[in-house]
């Protein structure tokens, strides 16, 4: 291998190691988030509150879009990501109320 290819392989290895660490952070962060949303779901079920809060959800999506712009992340991607998470949370809350 040439020196340039060897250096590129080292750089690629470093990027992949960082990506792997960030993936782990995402998984643990999502797990922590869902622990709290499960607690919210139990509270809602105990007090016969609706499983979703469309006003809060809209505010959260808007907030995340702003954060995404500040972070130089595609706001549409951030919106899709949070929308997916919210739909999972609502599904869990509906299940708890049955």
Biopython code that builds the backbone (N, CA, C, O; Angstrom):
import numpy as np
from Bio.PDB.StructureBuilder import StructureBuilder

atoms = [
    (1, "UNK", "N", (0.847, -1.192, 0.000)),
    (1, "UNK", "CA", (0.000, 0.000, 0.000)),
    (1, "UNK", "C", (0.888, 1.249, 0.000)),
    (1, "UNK", "O", (1.994, 1.267, 0.540)),
    (2, "UNK", "N", (0.360, 2.256, -0.614)),
    (2, "UNK", "CA", (1.097, 3.518, -0.612)),
    (2, "UNK", "C", (0.874, 4.236, 0.713)),
    (2, "UNK", "O", (-0.049, 3.909, 1.460)),
    (3, "UNK", "N", (1.709, 5.198, 0.992)),
    (3, "UNK", "CA", (1.565, 5.973, 2.231)),
    (3, "UNK", "C", (0.210, 6.669, 2.294)),
    (3, "UNK", "O", (-0.395, 6.751, 3.363)),
    (4, "UNK", "N", (-0.270, 7.169, 1.163)),
    (4, "UNK", "CA", (-1.566, 7.866, 1.130)),
    (4, "UNK", "C", (-2.704, 6.905, 1.446)),
    (4, "UNK", "O", (-3.625, 7.263, 2.179)),
    (5, "UNK", "N", (-2.654, 5.700, 0.909)),
    (5, "UNK", "CA", (-3.703, 4.716, 1.173)),
    (5, "UNK", "C", (-3.646, 4.262, 2.633)),
    (5, "UNK", "O", (-4.684, 4.094, 3.273)),
    (6, "UNK", "N", (-2.453, 4.067, 3.149)),
    (6, "UNK", "CA", (-2.295, 3.684, 4.555)),
    (6, "UNK", "C", (-2.845, 4.770, 5.465)),
    (6, "UNK", "O", (-3.545, 4.471, 6.433)),
    (7, "UNK", "N", (-2.541, 6.006, 5.171)),
    (7, "UNK", "CA", (-3.044, 7.137, 5.974)),
    (7, "UNK", "C", (-4.560, 7.237, 5.874)),
    (7, "UNK", "O", (-5.235, 7.479, 6.874)),
    (8, "UNK", "N", (-5.095, 7.052, 4.677)),
    (8, "UNK", "CA", (-6.552, 7.091, 4.503)),
    (8, "UNK", "C", (-7.212, 5.983, 5.314)),
    (8, "UNK", "O", (-8.261, 6.202, 5.918)),
    (9, "UNK", "N", (-6.613, 4.804, 5.333)),
    (9, "UNK", "CA", (-7.164, 3.683, 6.103)),
    (9, "UNK", "C", (-7.153, 4.003, 7.597)),
    (9, "UNK", "O", (-8.089, 3.646, 8.312)),
    (10, "UNK", "N", (-6.107, 4.668, 8.069)),
    (10, "UNK", "CA", (-6.035, 5.061, 9.488)),
    (10, "UNK", "C", (-7.106, 6.088, 9.825)),
    (10, "UNK", "O", (-7.757, 6.003, 10.866)),
    (11, "UNK", "N", (-7.282, 7.052, 8.942)),
    (11, "UNK", "CA", (-8.306, 8.082, 9.157)),
    (11, "UNK", "C", (-9.692, 7.439, 9.157)),
    (11, "UNK", "O", (-10.525, 7.764, 10.004)),
    (12, "UNK", "N", (-9.941, 6.539, 8.223)),
    (12, "UNK", "CA", (-11.215, 5.830, 8.146)),
    (12, "UNK", "C", (-11.473, 5.050, 9.426)),
    (12, "UNK", "O", (-12.586, 5.061, 9.951)),
    (13, "UNK", "N", (-10.453, 4.377, 9.925)),
    (13, "UNK", "CA", (-10.572, 3.615, 11.176)),
    (13, "UNK", "C", (-10.954, 4.542, 12.335)),
    (13, "UNK", "O", (-11.805, 4.190, 13.151)),
    (14, "UNK", "N", (-10.334, 5.714, 12.412)),
    (14, "UNK", "CA", (-10.650, 6.674, 13.475)),
    (14, "UNK", "C", (-12.088, 7.175, 13.372)),
    (14, "UNK", "O", (-12.792, 7.274, 14.377)),
    (15, "UNK", "N", (-12.517, 7.490, 12.153)),
    (15, "UNK", "CA", (-13.904, 7.948, 11.958)),
    (15, "UNK", "C", (-14.887, 6.863, 12.370)),
    (15, "UNK", "O", (-15.881, 7.135, 13.043)),
    (16, "UNK", "N", (-14.604, 5.632, 11.963)),
    (16, "UNK", "CA", (-15.513, 4.525, 12.301)),
    (16, "UNK", "C", (-15.558, 4.276, 13.805)),
    (16, "UNK", "O", (-16.615, 3.953, 14.345)),
    (17, "UNK", "N", (-14.438, 4.422, 14.478)),
    (17, "UNK", "CA", (-14.421, 4.255, 15.940)),
    (17, "UNK", "C", (-15.286, 5.334, 16.604)),
    (17, "UNK", "O", (-16.019, 5.052, 17.552)),
    (18, "UNK", "N", (-15.195, 6.554, 16.104)),
    (18, "UNK", "CA", (-16.032, 7.641, 16.640)),
    (18, "UNK", "C", (-17.504, 7.372, 16.366)),
    (18, "UNK", "O", (-18.348, 7.584, 17.236)),
    (19, "UNK", "N", (-17.812, 6.911, 15.172)),
    (19, "UNK", "CA", (-19.200, 6.582, 14.820)),
    (19, "UNK", "C", (-19.729, 5.489, 15.742)),
    (19, "UNK", "O", (-20.865, 5.572, 16.209)),
    (20, "UNK", "N", (-18.928, 4.477, 16.009)),
    (20, "UNK", "CA", (-19.348, 3.397, 16.908)),
    (20, "UNK", "C", (-19.636, 3.916, 18.310)),
    (20, "UNK", "O", (-20.614, 3.504, 18.934)),
    (21, "UNK", "N", (-18.793, 4.818, 18.813)),
    (21, "UNK", "CA", (-19.037, 5.400, 20.140)),
    (21, "UNK", "C", (-20.315, 6.235, 20.140)),
    (21, "UNK", "O", (-21.097, 6.176, 21.088)),
    (22, "UNK", "N", (-20.525, 7.004, 19.089)),
    (22, "UNK", "CA", (-21.734, 7.828, 18.996)),
    (22, "UNK", "C", (-22.988, 6.970, 18.889)),
    (22, "UNK", "O", (-24.025, 7.317, 19.454)),
    (23, "UNK", "N", (-22.904, 5.856, 18.170)),
    (23, "UNK", "CA", (-24.044, 4.933, 18.105)),
    (23, "UNK", "C", (-24.390, 4.411, 19.494)),
    (23, "UNK", "O", (-25.564, 4.304, 19.845)),
    (24, "UNK", "N", (-23.374, 4.089, 20.279)),
    (24, "UNK", "CA", (-23.616, 3.623, 21.643)),
    (24, "UNK", "C", (-24.284, 4.715, 22.472)),
    (24, "UNK", "O", (-25.208, 4.440, 23.238)),
    (25, "UNK", "N", (-23.817, 5.949, 22.318)),
    (25, "UNK", "CA", (-24.431, 7.071, 23.038)),
    (25, "UNK", "C", (-25.896, 7.214, 22.643)),
    (25, "UNK", "O", (-26.753, 7.429, 23.501)),
    (26, "UNK", "N", (-26.188, 7.097, 21.353)),
    (26, "UNK", "CA", (-27.578, 7.199, 20.891)),
    (26, "UNK", "C", (-28.452, 6.111, 21.511)),
    (26, "UNK", "O", (-29.564, 6.388, 21.960)),
    (27, "UNK", "N", (-27.961, 4.892, 21.537)),
    (27, "UNK", "CA", (-28.745, 3.784, 22.088)),
    (27, "UNK", "C", (-29.020, 4.010, 23.572)),
    (27, "UNK", "O", (-30.157, 3.864, 24.021)),
    (28, "UNK", "N", (-27.994, 4.363, 24.331)),
    (28, "UNK", "CA", (-28.191, 4.588, 25.764)),
    (28, "UNK", "C", (-29.074, 5.809, 26.027)),
    (28, "UNK", "O", (-29.860, 5.812, 26.974)),
    (29, "UNK", "N", (-28.950, 6.835, 25.204)),
    (29, "UNK", "CA", (-29.784, 8.023, 25.352)),
    (29, "UNK", "C", (-31.246, 7.690, 25.059)),
    (29, "UNK", "O", (-32.143, 8.116, 25.786)),
    (30, "UNK", "N", (-31.478, 6.935, 23.997)),
    (30, "UNK", "CA", (-32.854, 6.530, 23.685)),
    (30, "UNK", "C", (-33.427, 5.647, 24.792)),
    (30, "UNK", "O", (-34.599, 5.782, 25.143)),
    (31, "UNK", "N", (-32.621, 4.753, 25.341)),
    (31, "UNK", "CA", (-33.096, 3.899, 26.435)),
    (31, "UNK", "C", (-33.500, 4.744, 27.635)),
    (31, "UNK", "O", (-34.539, 4.498, 28.249)),
    (32, "UNK", "N", (-32.687, 5.733, 27.970)),
    (32, "UNK", "CA", (-33.013, 6.618, 29.094)),
    (32, "UNK", "C", (-34.279, 7.416, 28.813)),
    (32, "UNK", "O", (-35.125, 7.588, 29.690)),
    (33, "UNK", "N", (-34.398, 7.898, 27.589)),
    (33, "UNK", "CA", (-35.586, 8.667, 27.210)),
    (33, "UNK", "C", (-36.841, 7.804, 27.349)),
    (33, "UNK", "O", (-37.852, 8.260, 27.883)),
    (34, "UNK", "N", (-36.778, 6.560, 26.872)),
    (34, "UNK", "CA", (-37.944, 5.686, 26.937)),
    (34, "UNK", "C", (-38.269, 5.270, 28.369)),
    (34, "UNK", "O", (-39.431, 5.002, 28.673)),
    (35, "UNK", "N", (-37.289, 5.208, 29.247)),
    (35, "UNK", "CA", (-37.593, 4.950, 30.666)),
    (35, "UNK", "C", (-38.488, 6.054, 31.213)),
    (35, "UNK", "O", (-39.441, 5.788, 31.945)),
    (36, "UNK", "N", (-38.175, 7.289, 30.852)),
    (36, "UNK", "CA", (-38.989, 8.416, 31.331)),
    (36, "UNK", "C", (-40.357, 8.451, 30.658)),
    (36, "UNK", "O", (-41.363, 8.732, 31.310)),
    (37, "UNK", "N", (-40.400, 8.169, 29.366)),
    (37, "UNK", "CA", (-41.713, 8.189, 28.703)),
    (37, "UNK", "C", (-42.586, 7.034, 29.190)),
    (37, "UNK", "O", (-43.811, 7.154, 29.208)),
    (38, "UNK", "N", (-41.968, 5.909, 29.585)),
    (38, "UNK", "CA", (-42.762, 4.817, 30.166)),
    (38, "UNK", "C", (-43.350, 5.262, 31.505)),
    (38, "UNK", "O", (-44.503, 4.956, 31.812)),
    (39, "UNK", "N", (-42.564, 5.979, 32.295)),
    (39, "UNK", "CA", (-43.074, 6.489, 33.573)),
    (39, "UNK", "C", (-44.223, 7.456, 33.335)),
    (39, "UNK", "O", (-45.216, 7.439, 34.062)),
    (40, "UNK", "N", (-44.088, 8.302, 32.312)),
    (40, "UNK", "CA", (-45.172, 9.222, 31.947)),
    (40, "UNK", "C", (-46.405, 8.417, 31.535)),
    (40, "UNK", "O", (-47.525, 8.750, 31.922)),
    (41, "UNK", "N", (-46.199, 7.368, 30.759)),
    (41, "UNK", "CA", (-47.320, 6.525, 30.325)),
    (41, "UNK", "C", (-48.044, 5.895, 31.492)),
    (41, "UNK", "O", (-49.274, 5.842, 31.502)),
    (42, "UNK", "N", (-47.297, 5.410, 32.486)),
    (42, "UNK", "CA", (-47.933, 4.833, 33.677)),
    (42, "UNK", "C", (-48.735, 5.895, 34.424)),
    (42, "UNK", "O", (-49.850, 5.632, 34.873)),
    (43, "UNK", "N", (-48.176, 7.079, 34.556)),
    (43, "UNK", "CA", (-48.863, 8.176, 35.238)),
    (43, "UNK", "C", (-50.151, 8.539, 34.491)),
    (43, "UNK", "O", (-51.197, 8.734, 35.109)),
    (44, "UNK", "N", (-50.068, 8.627, 33.172)),
    (44, "UNK", "CA", (-51.254, 8.947, 32.373)),
    (44, "UNK", "C", (-52.322, 7.867, 32.535)),
    (44, "UNK", "O", (-53.508, 8.171, 32.668)),
    (45, "UNK", "N", (-51.893, 6.609, 32.522)),
    (45, "UNK", "CA", (-52.856, 5.505, 32.664)),
    (45, "UNK", "C", (-53.515, 5.536, 34.040)),
    (45, "UNK", "O", (-54.719, 5.305, 34.151)),
    (46, "UNK", "N", (-52.747, 5.819, 35.082)),
    (46, "UNK", "CA", (-53.285, 5.863, 36.444)),
    (46, "UNK", "C", (-54.312, 6.968, 36.610)),
    (46, "UNK", "O", (-55.258, 6.829, 37.386)),
    (47, "UNK", "N", (-54.131, 8.064, 35.886)),
    (47, "UNK", "CA", (-55.013, 9.220, 36.041)),
    (47, "UNK", "C", (-55.942, 9.418, 34.852)),
    (47, "UNK", "O", (-56.541, 10.480, 34.687)),
    (48, "UNK", "N", (-56.054, 8.385, 34.028)),
    (48, "UNK", "CA", (-56.954, 8.394, 32.873)),
    (48, "UNK", "C", (-56.739, 9.617, 31.977)),
    (48, "UNK", "O", (-57.694, 10.252, 31.529)),
    (49, "UNK", "N", (-55.471, 9.931, 31.729)),
    (49, "UNK", "CA", (-55.123, 11.025, 30.828)),
    (49, "UNK", "C", (-54.913, 10.467, 29.423)),
    (49, "UNK", "O", (-54.548, 9.300, 29.280)),
    (50, "UNK", "N", (-55.133, 11.261, 28.399)),
    (50, "UNK", "CA", (-54.980, 10.760, 27.031)),
    (50, "UNK", "C", (-53.524, 10.349, 26.747)),
    (50, "UNK", "O", (-52.592, 10.949, 27.283)),
    (51, "UNK", "N", (-53.338, 9.333, 25.910)),
    (51, "UNK", "CA", (-51.987, 8.848, 25.631)),
    (51, "UNK", "C", (-51.123, 9.825, 24.844)),
    (51, "UNK", "O", (-49.897, 9.728, 24.866)),
    (52, "UNK", "N", (-51.750, 10.755, 24.159)),
    (52, "UNK", "CA", (-50.959, 11.726, 23.394)),
    (52, "UNK", "C", (-51.355, 13.143, 23.787)),
    (52, "UNK", "O", (-52.442, 13.389, 24.311)),
    (53, "UNK", "N", (-50.438, 14.062, 23.517)),
    (53, "UNK", "CA", (-50.647, 15.479, 23.783)),
    (53, "UNK", "C", (-50.204, 16.229, 22.519)),
    (53, "UNK", "O", (-49.058, 16.667, 22.421)),
    (54, "UNK", "N", (-51.116, 16.371, 21.560)),
    (54, "UNK", "CA", (-50.747, 16.950, 20.268)),
    (54, "UNK", "C", (-50.089, 18.325, 20.364)),
    (54, "UNK", "O", (-49.202, 18.631, 19.567)),
    (55, "UNK", "N", (-50.494, 19.152, 21.311)),
    (55, "UNK", "CA", (-49.877, 20.473, 21.448)),
    (55, "UNK", "C", (-48.416, 20.355, 21.862)),
    (55, "UNK", "O", (-47.548, 21.015, 21.291)),
    (56, "UNK", "N", (-48.148, 19.513, 22.856)),
    (56, "UNK", "CA", (-46.756, 19.311, 23.284)),
    (56, "UNK", "C", (-45.938, 18.689, 22.158)),
    (56, "UNK", "O", (-44.800, 19.092, 21.920)),
    (57, "UNK", "N", (-46.506, 17.720, 21.473)),
    (57, "UNK", "CA", (-45.791, 17.061, 20.379)),
    (57, "UNK", "C", (-45.398, 18.073, 19.301)),
    (57, "UNK", "O", (-44.277, 18.046, 18.795)),
    (58, "UNK", "N", (-46.317, 18.953, 18.960)),
    (58, "UNK", "CA", (-46.022, 19.982, 17.950)),
    (58, "UNK", "C", (-44.915, 20.912, 18.427)),
    (58, "UNK", "O", (-44.024, 21.273, 17.659)),
    (59, "UNK", "N", (-44.975, 21.302, 19.708)),
    (59, "UNK", "CA", (-43.922, 22.167, 20.262)),
    (59, "UNK", "C", (-42.571, 21.461, 20.259)),
    (59, "UNK", "O", (-41.546, 22.070, 19.954)),
    (60, "UNK", "N", (-42.576, 20.191, 20.595)),
    (60, "UNK", "CA", (-41.328, 19.430, 20.619)),
    (60, "UNK", "C", (-40.727, 19.293, 19.218)),
    (60, "UNK", "O", (-39.513, 19.404, 19.043)),
    (61, "UNK", "N", (-41.568, 19.055, 18.241)),
    (61, "UNK", "CA", (-41.079, 18.944, 16.858)),
    (61, "UNK", "C", (-40.492, 20.274, 16.412)),
    (61, "UNK", "O", (-39.419, 20.313, 15.811)),
    (62, "UNK", "N", (-41.189, 21.357, 16.703)),
    (62, "UNK", "CA", (-40.683, 22.686, 16.347)),
    (62, "UNK", "C", (-39.361, 22.965, 17.053)),
    (62, "UNK", "O", (-38.427, 23.491, 16.447)),
    (63, "UNK", "N", (-39.285, 22.614, 18.328)),
    (63, "UNK", "CA", (-38.058, 22.807, 19.114)),
    (63, "UNK", "C", (-36.905, 22.002, 18.520)),
    (63, "UNK", "O", (-35.789, 22.506, 18.388)),
    (64, "UNK", "N", (-37.182, 20.752, 18.164)),
    (64, "UNK", "CA", (-36.128, 19.907, 17.614)),
    (64, "UNK", "C", (-35.662, 20.399, 16.247)),
    (64, "UNK", "O", (-34.481, 20.299, 15.916)),
    (65, "UNK", "N", (-36.586, 20.926, 15.459)),
    (65, "UNK", "CA", (-36.196, 21.489, 14.161)),
    (65, "UNK", "C", (-35.238, 22.668, 14.363)),
    (65, "UNK", "O", (-34.267, 22.814, 13.620)),
    (66, "UNK", "N", (-35.511, 23.505, 15.363)),
    (66, "UNK", "CA", (-34.614, 24.630, 15.658)),
    (66, "UNK", "C", (-33.254, 24.131, 16.138)),
    (66, "UNK", "O", (-32.215, 24.638, 15.716)),
    (67, "UNK", "N", (-33.266, 23.141, 17.016)),
    (67, "UNK", "CA", (-32.002, 22.563, 17.480)),
    (67, "UNK", "C", (-31.215, 21.969, 16.315)),
    (67, "UNK", "O", (-29.993, 22.104, 16.249)),
    (68, "UNK", "N", (-31.917, 21.319, 15.409)),
    (68, "UNK", "CA", (-31.260, 20.717, 14.247)),
    (68, "UNK", "C", (-30.591, 21.784, 13.387)),
    (68, "UNK", "O", (-29.457, 21.615, 12.939)),
    (69, "UNK", "N", (-31.302, 22.878, 13.164)),
    (69, "UNK", "CA", (-30.712, 23.971, 12.380)),
    (69, "UNK", "C", (-29.461, 24.501, 13.064)),
    (69, "UNK", "O", (-28.445, 24.736, 12.410)),
    (70, "UNK", "N", (-29.534, 24.691, 14.389)),
    (70, "UNK", "CA", (-28.370, 25.177, 15.138)),
    (70, "UNK", "C", (-27.206, 24.189, 15.065)),
    (70, "UNK", "O", (-26.044, 24.595, 15.070)),
    (71, "UNK", "N", (-27.512, 22.912, 14.998)),
    (71, "UNK", "CA", (-26.486, 21.870, 14.969)),
    (71, "UNK", "C", (-26.032, 21.532, 13.557)),
    (71, "UNK", "O", (-25.189, 20.656, 13.365)),
    (72, "UNK", "N", (-26.588, 22.223, 12.572)),
    (72, "UNK", "CA", (-26.276, 21.956, 11.166)),
    (72, "UNK", "C", (-26.680, 20.539, 10.759)),
    (72, "UNK", "O", (-25.958, 19.843, 10.045)),
    (73, "UNK", "N", (-27.855, 20.140, 11.237)),
    (73, "UNK", "CA", (-28.463, 18.863, 10.881)),
    (73, "UNK", "C", (-29.722, 19.160, 10.087)),
    (73, "UNK", "O", (-30.430, 20.123, 10.380)),
    (74, "UNK", "N", (-29.998, 18.359, 9.107)),
    (74, "UNK", "CA", (-31.187, 18.546, 8.277)),
    (74, "UNK", "C", (-32.438, 18.555, 9.169)),
    (74, "UNK", "O", (-32.758, 17.533, 9.776)),
    (75, "UNK", "N", (-33.148, 19.683, 9.258)),
    (75, "UNK", "CA", (-34.336, 19.767, 10.122)),
    (75, "UNK", "C", (-35.424, 18.767, 9.731)),
    (75, "UNK", "O", (-36.159, 18.283, 10.592)),
    (76, "UNK", "N", (-35.530, 18.461, 8.456)),
    (76, "UNK", "CA", (-36.545, 17.492, 8.012)),
    (76, "UNK", "C", (-36.211, 16.098, 8.559)),
    (76, "UNK", "O", (-37.102, 15.357, 8.976)),
    (77, "UNK", "N", (-34.933, 15.755, 8.553)),
    (77, "UNK", "CA", (-34.521, 14.476, 9.137)),
    (77, "UNK", "C", (-34.845, 14.460, 10.628)),
    (77, "UNK", "O", (-35.388, 13.477, 11.133)),
    (78, "UNK", "N", (-34.519, 15.538, 11.335)),
    (78, "UNK", "CA", (-34.787, 15.626, 12.768)),
    (78, "UNK", "C", (-36.287, 15.492, 13.041)),
    (78, "UNK", "O", (-36.696, 14.822, 13.990)),
    (79, "UNK", "N", (-37.090, 16.126, 12.211)),
    (79, "UNK", "CA", (-38.553, 16.045, 12.367)),
    (79, "UNK", "C", (-39.029, 14.606, 12.187)),
    (79, "UNK", "O", (-39.840, 14.119, 12.974)),
    (80, "UNK", "N", (-38.531, 13.928, 11.160)),
    (80, "UNK", "CA", (-38.927, 12.538, 10.917)),
    (80, "UNK", "C", (-38.500, 11.650, 12.086)),
    (80, "UNK", "O", (-39.246, 10.769, 12.514)),
    (81, "UNK", "N", (-37.301, 11.891, 12.591)),
    (81, "UNK", "CA", (-36.783, 11.098, 13.697)),
    (81, "UNK", "C", (-37.651, 11.275, 14.943)),
    (81, "UNK", "O", (-38.055, 10.290, 15.560)),
    (82, "UNK", "N", (-37.939, 12.520, 15.313)),
    (82, "UNK", "CA", (-38.760, 12.758, 16.495)),
    (82, "UNK", "C", (-40.187, 12.266, 16.281)),
    (82, "UNK", "O", (-40.800, 11.746, 17.214)),
    (83, "UNK", "N", (-40.718, 12.414, 15.101)),
    (83, "UNK", "CA", (-42.068, 11.926, 14.813)),
    (83, "UNK", "C", (-42.138, 10.417, 15.026)),
    (83, "UNK", "O", (-43.114, 9.906, 15.576)),
    (84, "UNK", "N", (-41.098, 9.710, 14.588)),
    (84, "UNK", "CA", (-41.050, 8.259, 14.815)),
    (84, "UNK", "C", (-41.013, 7.947, 16.307)),
    (84, "UNK", "O", (-41.746, 7.076, 16.776)),
    (85, "UNK", "N", (-40.176, 8.643, 17.048)),
    (85, "UNK", "CA", (-40.069, 8.410, 18.491)),
    (85, "UNK", "C", (-41.401, 8.695, 19.178)),
    (85, "UNK", "O", (-41.849, 7.916, 20.020)),
    (86, "UNK", "N", (-42.028, 9.806, 18.820)),
    (86, "UNK", "CA", (-43.318, 10.163, 19.414)),
    (86, "UNK", "C", (-44.359, 9.085, 19.122)),
    (86, "UNK", "O", (-45.140, 8.723, 20.001)),
    (87, "UNK", "N", (-44.373, 8.579, 17.907)),
    (87, "UNK", "CA", (-45.360, 7.540, 17.568)),
    (87, "UNK", "C", (-45.126, 6.281, 18.403)),
    (87, "UNK", "O", (-46.087, 5.621, 18.797)),
    (88, "UNK", "N", (-43.875, 5.942, 18.676)),
    (88, "UNK", "CA", (-43.565, 4.793, 19.533)),
    (88, "UNK", "C", (-44.008, 5.049, 20.969)),
    (88, "UNK", "O", (-44.553, 4.156, 21.618)),
    (89, "UNK", "N", (-43.782, 6.242, 21.461)),
    (89, "UNK", "CA", (-44.191, 6.600, 22.821)),
    (89, "UNK", "C", (-45.711, 6.504, 22.945)),
    (89, "UNK", "O", (-46.219, 5.936, 23.912)),
    (90, "UNK", "N", (-46.428, 7.048, 21.985)),
    (90, "UNK", "CA", (-47.894, 6.996, 22.017)),
    (90, "UNK", "C", (-48.372, 5.549, 21.978)),
    (90, "UNK", "O", (-49.308, 5.182, 22.688)),
    (91, "UNK", "N", (-47.738, 4.741, 21.160)),
    (91, "UNK", "CA", (-48.099, 3.312, 21.075)),
    (91, "UNK", "C", (-47.916, 2.657, 22.441)),
    (91, "UNK", "O", (-48.771, 1.889, 22.881)),
    (92, "UNK", "N", (-46.805, 2.957, 23.112)),
    (92, "UNK", "CA", (-46.575, 2.407, 24.456)),
    (92, "UNK", "C", (-47.631, 2.903, 25.436)),
    (92, "UNK", "O", (-48.136, 2.130, 26.250)),
    (93, "UNK", "N", (-47.965, 4.187, 25.361)),
    (93, "UNK", "CA", (-48.963, 4.759, 26.278)),
    (93, "UNK", "C", (-50.332, 4.128, 26.029)),
    (93, "UNK", "O", (-51.056, 3.828, 26.979)),
    (94, "UNK", "N", (-50.688, 3.929, 24.780)),
    (94, "UNK", "CA", (-51.970, 3.286, 24.471)),
    (94, "UNK", "C", (-51.997, 1.863, 25.024)),
    (94, "UNK", "O", (-53.013, 1.420, 25.560)),
    (95, "UNK", "N", (-50.891, 1.157, 24.896)),
    (95, "UNK", "CA", (-50.808, -0.209, 25.410)),
    (95, "UNK", "C", (-50.994, -0.219, 26.932)),
    (95, "UNK", "O", (-51.673, -1.096, 27.466)),
    (96, "UNK", "N", (-50.399, 0.741, 27.625)),
    (96, "UNK", "CA", (-50.517, 0.821, 29.084)),
    (96, "UNK", "C", (-51.947, 1.112, 29.532)),
    (96, "UNK", "O", (-52.345, 0.733, 30.633)),
    (97, "UNK", "N", (-52.708, 1.774, 28.690)),
    (97, "UNK", "CA", (-54.076, 2.134, 29.071)),
    (97, "UNK", "C", (-55.072, 1.013, 28.817)),
    (97, "UNK", "O", (-56.241, 1.140, 29.183)),
    (98, "UNK", "N", (-54.647, -0.060, 28.212)),
    (98, "UNK", "CA", (-55.559, -1.197, 27.947)),
    (98, "UNK", "C", (-55.623, -2.135, 29.121)),
    (98, "UNK", "O", (-56.336, -3.137, 29.072)),
]
sb = StructureBuilder()
sb.init_structure("model")
sb.init_model(0)
sb.init_chain("A")
sb.init_seg("    ")
for serial, (resi, resn, name, xyz) in enumerate(atoms, 1):
    if name == "N":
        sb.init_residue(resn, " ", resi, " ")
    sb.init_atom(name, np.array(xyz, "f"), 0.0, 1.0, " ", f" {name:<3s}", serial, name[0])
structure = sb.get_structure()
